[in-house]
Amino acid sequence: MEYRKFDNTIIMRIDPQEEICEQLLYVAEKENIMLAEINGLGAINDFTTGVFDTANKEYHSNDFKGTFEIVSLTGTLSRKEGKAYLHTHLSAGDEKGNVFGGHLNRAVVSATAEIVIRIINGEVGRQLSKEIGLNLFKF
């Protein structure tokens, strides 16, 4: 992985066999990012996404292996208890154009991933909502 910072924007390239969430969290900690918006695309061959079951307050994960293009990777970086907190969603299409996605748990790059992190001047934390069952923005 390599990246370069331009004012409030970081441009990243994630390389084959690297895991996207790990690399995003690494850069967030290294650059001490408090709040940011994430967008990206690329090629992956092994990923896990989840869907939150609001009735039972739990995630159901789906694992995918094969040849996939990231159609959309979007999300936020914030802080929870002082540590970088990643909340991203991913949609990826296979060779037939079928698209799968949800809350991104992990994704291994097969060719490359190009990620843009736009740093927002400010800080928003996270706090568990017992009613909803998720770590929501805490203003």
N, C-alpha and C positions, 0 to 999 in steps of 0.2 A: 504494500500500500504506500502510496505517496500522496501528498497534498500540499497545497499552497494557499496561503491566506492573503486576501485582497480586501483591505478595509474591514467591512463587517461580513465578508463572504469567504467561505472555505470551499475550494474545488478539490475533490478527492478522486483518486483512481484506486479501486480495489482490485487486486490481482487474483489469478486462478488459485483455487484451493483456500482462499481466505474467506472468513465468515463475516458477513456484512455487519451484523449487530455488534460483534466484538470490536470491529474496526471503528465504528461510529462511537462507541463508548470510550475507546482508547483516545480518540481525537478530542472528545468532549472533556475528558479529564486533563489531558495534556494542555489544552488551550483554555481550561477553566471556563467552559461555556456554561452560563447560567440558564439561558433561554435561547432557543433557535428553532427554525423551521427547516425541514429536510425534504428534498426531492431527489429522485434518482431513476436510473434505468440501467440495463445491462443484461448479462446472460448468466443463468444459474443452472445447476444440475441436481441440487439436493436442497429442499427447503421444507419448513414446517410453518403452517399458519394455523390460527385458531379462530373460533367464533365463540363469543360470549353468550351463554345461555342465561338470560336475565331472570328467568323463573327460579333456576337453581343456583344462580350466582357462581357459575364456574365456566371455565374455558373448555372447549372440545377441540382437540388438535387434529390436524390432518397433515400427513407426511407425503411428500412428492419427490420422486426421483426420475430423471430423464433429461431431455433437452428443453429448456424453457427460456423465453425472453421476458424480462421484466417489462410489463406494460405500464406499470405505475408503482412507484415507491414513494410514499408521502408520510410525513409525521412530524413529531415535535421532540425536542430535547429540553428537558427541564431538570430540576433537582428534587430529590426526595431524601430527607435526612442527610443532607450534605453531599450525596453521591449523584452522579449523572443518572438520569432516568429517561429511558427511550420509550416512546410510544409511536410505533410505525405500523402502517398497513401496506400490504404488497399484493399486486395482481400480476400473475405471470401466465403467459400463453405457451401452449405446446406446439408441436410441428403441424398439427391439424387446425390450429386456431382456437382450441378450447382454452378458456381462461379460468384459472383457479386463484383463490386468494383469501385474505382475511387479515387478522392481527398477526404481524410478523414475529415469529419466535426465533427463527434462524434461517439463513440462506447462504449456501456455499457457492461462490463465484466459479463459473466454468471458463469464461473468456475474459471478461472485464465488467466492472460496474463503475459508472460515473455518477458521483453523488455531489450535490450542492447543499451546503449548510449555510443558511442565512442567519447570522447571529442578530438577535433582537436585544436592544439596550434595555435591560430590566431583569427582573427575576420573578418567577412564579413557581411556587412549590407544589408538592403533591400531598394529598391526604386521603386515607382510606374512607370512603363513604360506606358505612355499614348498611345503609338503606339500599344502595345500588350494588355494592360489592366490588367496586373499582376504585383505583387511586385517581381521584379527580384533581383538577387544578385547584390550588389553594391560593386565593388572592389576599 
